[in-house]
Structure formats: structure tokens, C-alpha cells
Amino acid sequence: MVQPMQSQESWRRAEESARHGLFVFLILLTLANLDIMARSTRREQENATKEWVAWGVVFVLLAFFIIVPEQEQIQARVAAAGR
């Protein structure tokens, strides 16, 4: 009976994390779009889009390979300490 409760708790934490990640992503996407649309000419908008995409790729790779594994390790340590 203990196992299903732990499973539900981990599922709830994963869902909260996903919601938080989606919220942050949408805020950043909105801010990037505001920056791009604030440019006066179409050419400036295209250049700003290219810059935002380049930075976006860098940060996605950084998050995927460095930040997320670190957070998972920290959460695993906290969960192990709580037992």
C-alpha cells in the first residue's frame, strides 16, 4: 500500500514541475515576441528572430544536459534524506 502513495506523490511533483516549466516557457516566448515585434522594420524583426532562436537553442541544450540532471540529483538526495 505504501508504493502507490509514493507513486502518486512523484506523479504530482512531476506534474507541478511540468506546469512550472510550461509557464516559464510561455512567459519567455511572450517576452521574446514582444521584443521582436517592437522592431521597426521587417529586416530588423528577422534579425532579432534569428538571434532569439540562436539563444533559445543554447539554453535548451544547457537545460537538457546540465540543469535538469542537476535538479533531479538534488531531488533524489532530498527524497533519500526524507526516508
Secondary structure, 3 states (H helix, E strand, C coil): CHHHHHHHHHHHHHHHHHHHHHHHHHHHHHHHHHHHHCCCCHHHHHHHHHHHHHHHHHHHHHHHHHHHHHHHHHHHHHHHHHC
